[in-house]
């Protein structure tokens, strides 16, 4: 059943929480995705069967939460993640983040290192507003962004994405690949080699940049950005369990 949390920033976030043993698994969705996505629901079913607590939610401007997507930014969704973790969970958590949720997971691990006992990312997209969108924009698109405050780009997964000047500029306040990124917990990065949204080179860059004693990258040949067929879902569950066990 969907419940709602009112955040300190006066946003109303929809969430589904399943009680169970710790650590609680927290799922962070991707950009314009929501908590009803295949990976979130499948991992919840697995966690419930294993007896682990589980929490999934929608960022503001997504799914069943308040706000408009075009008004949001990385910092807002980071605040949402912090509010959900701080107000709805106790004790250690294992964070599983997909795509933009991978970036959010890294921000959460950096901000709450005492709470995040383990980390799993799926096609993580840290710094994508800068390295993906801004870096790929033509001069005409950059001019339109400055003139109109937004630009539309096609998406193979959904309707066209409206990328705002605010999203790009505010994203620069939350970059994680430009400064030291210490991850003192067990970490497993998962990446498909046929991902056209996040290239394999970005996954390798993240692996090389992150500092920690227990960090691994698994490449799945042929998997795309969705990473949601049966084998990929099994791998997400397997690596979540590995992280839980290694976290002790």
C-alpha positions as CSV (number, residue, x, y, z in Angstrom):
1,X,0.0,0.0,0.0
2,X,1.3,3.4,-0.9
3,X,1.9,5.8,2.0
4,X,3.1,9.4,2.0
5,X,5.8,11.3,3.6
6,X,5.9,15.1,4.0
7,X,9.5,16.3,3.7
8,X,11.2,19.3,5.4
9,X,11.0,21.0,1.9
10,X,7.2,20.6,1.9
11,X,7.2,17.9,-0.8
12,X,4.9,14.9,-0.5
13,X,6.6,11.6,-1.4
14,X,4.8,8.4,-2.1
15,X,6.5,5.3,-0.7
16,X,5.9,1.6,0.0
17,X,7.7,0.1,3.0
18,X,7.9,-3.6,3.9
19,X,8.9,-4.4,7.4
20,X,11.6,-7.0,8.0
21,X,15.0,-7.8,9.4
22,X,17.9,-5.4,8.9
23,X,19.6,-4.0,7.0
24,X,16.7,-2.4,5.3
25,X,17.1,-2.4,1.5
26,X,16.4,1.0,-0.1
27,X,15.8,1.2,-3.8
28,X,16.5,4.4,-5.7
29,X,14.9,4.7,-9.2
30,X,16.2,6.3,-12.3
31,X,15.3,9.6,-14.0
32,X,11.6,9.7,-14.9
33,X,11.2,6.2,-13.6
34,X,9.2,5.3,-10.5
35,X,8.9,2.8,-7.7
36,X,6.6,0.6,-9.8
37,X,9.5,-0.3,-12.1
38,X,10.4,-3.9,-12.8
39,X,13.7,-3.9,-10.9
40,X,12.2,-2.2,-7.8
41,X,9.2,-4.6,-7.6
42,X,11.2,-7.7,-8.3
43,X,13.8,-6.8,-5.7
44,X,11.0,-6.1,-3.2
45,X,9.5,-9.5,-3.8
46,X,12.9,-11.2,-3.3
47,X,13.6,-9.2,-0.1
48,X,10.2,-10.0,1.3
49,X,10.8,-13.7,0.7
50,X,14.2,-13.4,2.4
51,X,12.7,-11.5,5.3
52,X,14.6,-8.3,4.8
53,X,13.0,-4.8,5.2
54,X,12.5,-3.0,2.0
55,X,11.7,0.6,1.0
56,X,10.9,2.0,-2.4
57,X,9.6,5.5,-3.2
58,X,9.1,8.2,-5.8
59,X,11.2,11.3,-6.0
60,X,9.3,14.6,-6.2
61,X,8.0,15.1,-9.8
62,X,7.9,11.4,-10.3
63,X,5.2,8.7,-10.0
64,X,2.9,9.3,-7.1
65,X,4.8,12.1,-5.4
66,X,4.0,15.8,-5.6
67,X,5.6,18.3,-7.9
68,X,6.4,18.6,-11.6
69,X,9.4,16.8,-13.2
70,X,10.6,19.8,-15.1
71,X,10.9,21.8,-11.8
72,X,13.2,19.2,-10.2
73,X,16.9,18.7,-10.1
74,X,19.6,16.4,-8.7
75,X,19.8,18.3,-5.4
76,X,16.0,18.1,-4.9
77,X,16.0,14.4,-5.4
78,X,19.0,14.0,-3.1
79,X,17.0,15.9,-0.4
80,X,14.1,13.5,-1.1
81,X,16.4,10.5,-0.6
82,X,17.8,11.9,2.6
83,X,14.3,12.6,4.0
84,X,13.1,9.1,3.2
85,X,16.2,7.4,4.8
86,X,16.2,9.7,7.8
87,X,12.5,9.5,8.6
88,X,11.5,6.1,7.5
89,X,14.4,3.8,8.4
90,X,16.5,3.0,11.4
91,X,19.9,1.3,11.6
92,X,22.0,0.2,8.7
93,X,20.7,0.3,5.1
94,X,21.8,-1.3,1.8
95,X,21.1,1.1,-1.1
96,X,20.4,-0.2,-4.6
97,X,20.4,2.5,-7.2
98,X,19.5,2.3,-10.9
99,X,20.8,4.8,-13.5
100,X,20.2,8.3,-12.0
101,X,19.4,6.4,-8.8
102,X,23.0,5.2,-8.9
103,X,24.2,8.8,-8.7
104,X,21.7,9.4,-5.9
105,X,23.1,6.3,-4.1
106,X,26.6,7.6,-4.3
107,X,25.5,11.0,-2.9
108,X,23.6,9.2,-0.1
109,X,26.7,7.1,0.7
110,X,28.8,10.2,0.8
111,X,26.3,12.1,3.0
112,X,25.3,9.2,5.3
113,X,28.4,6.9,5.5
114,X,27.4,5.8,9.0
115,X,24.0,4.6,7.7
116,X,24.9,3.0,4.4
117,X,26.2,-0.5,5.1
118,X,26.4,-1.6,1.5
119,X,25.8,-0.3,-2.0
120,X,24.7,-1.8,-5.3
121,X,24.3,0.3,-8.5
122,X,22.8,-0.7,-11.8
123,X,24.0,1.2,-14.9
124,X,25.0,4.0,-12.5
125,X,24.9,7.5,-14.2
126,X,26.9,9.8,-11.9
127,X,27.4,13.3,-13.2
128,X,25.2,12.6,-16.3
129,X,23.8,16.1,-16.4
130,X,27.4,17.3,-17.2
131,X,29.1,14.4,-18.9
132,X,26.0,13.2,-20.7
133,X,23.6,16.0,-21.5
134,X,25.8,19.1,-21.5
135,X,28.8,17.4,-23.1
136,X,26.7,16.1,-26.0
137,X,24.6,19.3,-26.6
138,X,25.3,21.1,-29.9
139,X,26.0,24.8,-29.8
140,X,22.4,25.3,-31.0
141,X,21.0,23.3,-28.1
142,X,23.2,25.1,-25.6
143,X,22.0,28.4,-27.0
144,X,18.3,27.2,-26.8
145,X,18.9,26.1,-23.2
146,X,20.2,29.6,-22.3
147,X,17.5,31.4,-24.3
148,X,14.4,29.3,-23.4
149,X,15.6,27.7,-20.2
150,X,15.0,24.2,-21.5
151,X,15.6,21.9,-24.4
152,X,13.8,18.7,-25.5
153,X,15.7,15.6,-26.4
154,X,14.4,12.2,-27.6
155,X,14.2,9.2,-25.4
156,X,14.0,5.6,-26.5
157,X,12.3,4.7,-23.2
158,X,9.6,7.4,-22.8
159,X,8.3,10.6,-24.3
160,X,10.9,13.3,-25.1
161,X,12.9,14.5,-22.1
162,X,12.6,18.2,-21.3
163,X,16.0,19.1,-19.9
164,X,16.1,22.4,-18.1
165,X,18.8,24.9,-17.5
166,X,18.2,24.5,-13.8
167,X,18.8,20.7,-14.0
168,X,22.2,21.3,-15.7
169,X,23.4,24.1,-13.6
170,X,22.2,22.7,-10.3
171,X,23.7,19.3,-11.2
172,X,27.1,20.9,-11.0
173,X,26.6,21.3,-7.2
174,X,26.3,17.5,-6.8
175,X,29.1,16.0,-9.1
176,X,30.9,13.0,-7.6
177,X,33.6,12.3,-10.2
178,X,35.4,15.5,-9.7
179,X,36.5,15.1,-6.1
180,X,37.5,12.2,-3.9
181,X,34.7,9.6,-3.4
182,X,35.4,7.4,-0.5
183,X,33.1,4.3,-0.2
184,X,34.0,2.5,3.0
185,X,31.3,-0.2,2.6
186,X,31.0,-3.2,0.3
187,X,30.1,-1.9,-3.2
188,X,29.0,-3.8,-6.4
189,X,28.6,-1.9,-9.7
190,X,26.5,-3.7,-12.4
191,X,26.7,-2.6,-16.0
192,X,25.5,-4.0,-19.4
193,X,27.8,-3.8,-22.4
194,X,25.0,-2.9,-24.7
195,X,23.8,0.1,-22.6
196,X,23.4,3.1,-25.0
197,X,22.5,5.5,-22.2
198,X,25.5,4.9,-20.0
199,X,28.6,3.7,-21.8
200,X,30.8,1.0,-20.3
201,X,33.6,3.5,-20.2
202,X,31.6,5.5,-17.6
203,X,31.3,2.4,-15.4
204,X,35.0,1.8,-15.6
205,X,35.6,5.5,-14.8
206,X,33.5,5.2,-11.7
207,X,35.3,2.1,-10.6
208,X,38.7,3.7,-11.0
209,X,37.6,6.9,-9.3
210,X,35.9,5.4,-6.2
211,X,38.1,4.7,-3.2
212,X,37.4,1.6,-1.0
213,X,38.6,-1.8,-0.1
214,X,35.7,-3.8,-1.3
215,X,34.5,-2.5,-4.7
216,X,33.7,-4.6,-7.7
217,X,32.4,-4.0,-11.2
218,X,30.5,-6.7,-13.0
219,X,29.9,-6.3,-16.8
220,X,27.1,-8.3,-18.4
221,X,27.7,-8.9,-22.1
222,X,24.6,-8.0,-24.2
223,X,22.6,-6.4,-21.4
224,X,21.1,-2.9,-22.1
225,X,20.2,0.0,-19.9
226,X,17.0,-1.5,-18.6
227,X,19.0,-4.4,-17.1
228,X,15.7,-6.1,-16.3
229,X,15.5,-9.5,-18.0
230,X,15.4,-12.6,-15.8
231,X,19.2,-13.1,-15.6
232,X,19.8,-9.4,-14.8
233,X,17.2,-9.4,-12.0
234,X,18.8,-12.5,-10.6
235,X,22.2,-10.8,-10.6
236,X,20.8,-7.8,-8.8
237,X,19.4,-10.0,-6.1
238,X,22.6,-12.0,-5.9
239,X,24.8,-8.9,-5.5
240,X,22.4,-7.4,-3.0
241,X,22.8,-10.5,-0.9
242,X,26.6,-10.5,-1.3
243,X,26.7,-6.9,0.0
244,X,24.4,-7.7,2.9
245,X,26.6,-10.7,3.9
246,X,29.9,-8.8,3.5
247,X,28.5,-5.9,5.5
248,X,28.1,-8.3,8.4
